[in-house]
C-alpha cells in the first residue's frame, strides 16, 4: 500500500482524498497556493506544503512546482483530483520520471483519450458508436447544425454550436482562443450537433491485472453552458437493453486504451441511440452519486489500484441500490446571467450529514472566494429508496443550506428540485432552457449563453426565478467607458485604439473562475483606448475600454 501521497488539488476534492487516506492509513500531504493558506484541506491534511502564488498557472497548474513539492515532502504518490493537471499526460509522465506513483491511468491512455479526434477513432475501431465529424474544412460534409470542440481538454471549455456557414469562422476563432487559453492547444474538430440530447455517462474501474468493470451510469443532462448542474444515478427511463449496450461500450472503450484506474465514458443519447462523446481519464466531480448507489469507494480503489492491488470485485458483484442525486452549489449571481461571484462568505450552513445525505464542501464561514479558481464551492448528494424519495430529500437538503455574503445558484437548484419536469424525469440538455422560458417566449436562451456585458445594457431578464424583477444594469465606471462586470484575468484583447466597430462586436475577453466572458460594444462606434493588457488581473468595476458611440 502507498504510504504517503501529495494531493495536487484543492477544495472539496482535496478533502475527499484526505478522507480516503485516513481510511487506508495513508499520510495525506496537501498542496496549497497563497490564496489557500487557511483553507480546510490544508488544516485537515497530515502535512501541507506551499506550491506558489494564487494564480493557478503559478501553483496548481505548475508541473515543476507540484513535483518538487512532492519530492520535498517525501511523498510516494500524487493524486491529481479533477481539473487542473488531472488529465495532463505530461504531468503524469513527470511524476513517473520523478519516481512518484501517479494515481490515475498511464500517460499513453491520457493522451489517447485527451485528443478527441484520436479518441473517436480508437473507440470506433472497438465497435463504440460515434457521431459524424471531421476537421474545420469539413463543415459542409458534416452538415449544420454542428458543434465545435477543442481537440484537447474538456469540461465544456471551447464548445460552440454553429447553425449556419455564416457563423462558422467567428465561432472557430472564439473556440480556438478559449482552447488555447484553457489547454494550451487551439486545435479544433467539428461534430454533428444533436439538438437537446441526453447526456449519460458510465463509470468504469480497471486494475492493472486485466479486470475492467462498469459501475453503472449517471444522467448529467441538466446543464448550463455545457457545465453540469444536477447529476443522478441510475439514469431514469433508460431501456434495459440500451443500458446493457452502453455499459458494454464503456468497458470496450476503456479496454481499447489499456485503461487503469477510475474513469468515465460519456455518451450523448438521441432516442435510444447513443454516441461516444469523450472519456474523462480521471475522477469525476459527480462520483459521489455512484458511490451512494453502489457502496463502492472510488477514491479508496484509486489508491489501492495505484498500489498494485487487483480488484476484489467481479462484475456480478456490482449492484445498484436506490437512487442518488447530486446538486452543485456554485458562486454565481442569478441576477446577472450567472456571472461568477466573488467575496467573503459571511455564513455557510449545510444540512447534517447522514447515510442518506452527504455534503462535499471545501469552504467555511469567513473564507474569501476569489476569481482564481472554479466557481463550485460545494456539492449536496442525497439518496433514497427510489427517485421520488431522493428528490424529496434533495428539496429538504437545499432548504437546509444557507450561504451568505456571496451570490450562489441555490435558487436555481431549489427551483429545479421543485419542478414537475424534474419529478417526471423529462431530461435532456435543453431542460433549463425550457424551464427558464415562459410559454411563447422566443428571447435568446438565458441559461446556455453568457452574453457580453455592454455600457448601459441589461443582461437577459431572469423571467423564471424573478418574474416581477427589473433587469439589473451593468454600470460603467464613467460615461463613455466600459467596466468589468466580474473580476478575472484578461485573456484576449480583440481591438485596437481608433478601431471602428459595430454594436455587439467583442472587444476583449475576461476569464473568471474558468468561464470566458466577452465585453461587447454597446453600439456602433470607435474604441478610443484599451486600458488593460492580456494577462492582467482586473477587479469588478474596473474600467477596461474607453468608447465613443457613433453620432
Steps between C-alpha positions, in 0.01 A plus 500: 500500500613851419607658829486870412360713220489863399162637391557723198167677542292707736154549649246224540681242287817541707293440815341198334841347430609571858202299628600203286859527621388487863293192426806327354760633744675702229677827589321781315706801391310810387637729231384860529538838333522829684125545455436170681737532796206489745282260301334197657698244301822657628386477861373143470800344327781330692741745341474797263745655258485828310524473122477863387299821464123516457477484118448137401763514226758574769379237748244228427583501129877504550639152437843593631361651819284199581762236422757694702257528793427127491870416507568752776218356713619142450176394327490165324207592278301791357119514480389758243131522596303649209559812295841673502761243391289188549481422126841634407712220357820704541425532871444126536827440312686750720378322813619165366836650399539630857431148635157604628192283456238687298156402629327471168539338159820488298619808310432306179134443594460865601641616165289255301174611661603863548510565126135472402556424134745224584270369775208473256711299258618265775155426644340472156750225419388329822139505380377801701248725312633849412350813342603620152781753526819637353727802467417867455486461121237227516205703627301465180535121498403468867205735458344764725437537784841386619706517815852639523713313755860556607708193423661529844342561839144461619251638751302680230782748435508631144179332385300698245180415313493623138168507316614637165807562284491874575571427869783253450808722483417719799404195708822317407707807589333528842526126569867494396581796726326342799663162437846656477441687826358200683709213364791657313372329185279678248426206271130451426274231361144515372223257584136458404290683760217315669229738612413443865649154549522321831846493654555160659839381623632168625744465790775249439759356736798298379802343668843420358417128486251506213171553684274780372166562669214739438337652806175585318410839360417857594267744327660845476262662252410806710770743387562868448776621266600134456568477874316241707259628766318185622615138469326179599541123500360282362383684187117507502288365212789313341403191302666190654647390168639850432645507851671164446646604163621832640678327790665259256609790276658679796697192599610452138619863484704456818654175379592663168760718678602251773338725756596470869321683782169685526366661183178607334376438147249766395224444243243718328159343448240572235200278564642154563812569292818594684833635380843533660572858611828469690677313777603682815822339616457599863257508789182692419345777708182290516665179620311512836167401341660178374652438842162544670314250280775239471667531840841501328758759616653619174784702655597208723516277194701757307766478770480122528531455124795741485658288775477198271203326658260303279130580519329273750169537314358327197239666279223291655599640842413855392137591559296818535287561807259794504555832325745787559504864384773764518457877480799728440498821705693768314598860568295654221265796492151408372414868462787558257472210256683276745826688473760362745471659844781576743525633853502396864274220620325660797316182591506143374253240625446153357257221601619240747674207337348152521502176305246664266640856485860580412664841477830535315611858565828683490399827663425641845353815651739790458674360193553727201390372159742629237493505122807276474322164514181317407167643621380177665507528877313188612298196394184366660449128442186320617358153455168325543344161452368632168528817291195664656641465849838629384336812351312571822823462697675737257230761551544479877880508480495810280261677737739418787792658313587866550791685338521874564737773390548363149230442240440134415285287273297362794175659371548323167570165666194534723281587201625197308434270795142630531415492131247248363728447199779375726259280694390333177862468378450697178876517460715631217751781457218745424343447843599837649414687184144368512460587865645848456264597217137596558268342241532672165820686594754506215773709663857361487575212734586655840672192645731365233634827363704752694456833327773760488434785736455844348486864601146581619373160388310247705569128519219262412209531741459211737138429413483174691650565840414870521192556282418849633854631540654770285804389305810640674734721302875468478623848577816643346757670720473829306298618202638366175697219663436133552573336833551138595185331624704232675847457647735292291796488264514666158534209257477685169489856367321491164509867393742792470465869592336691219327190363140546384270216608136404464261442787559166681855464362716319760762743631686285750455184703521453876543156657347467844478173690582307180217675312574713195295821499512742204466877521302625199445838339181669625436661161668590173799712588874537549736346754690797641733319740560150637603537864606141578735239358479123451584315821403790725284429807201735520241560768129546452420857400843577355488705180631288214423695184409860417246509220330767291165428341443601140301817453 
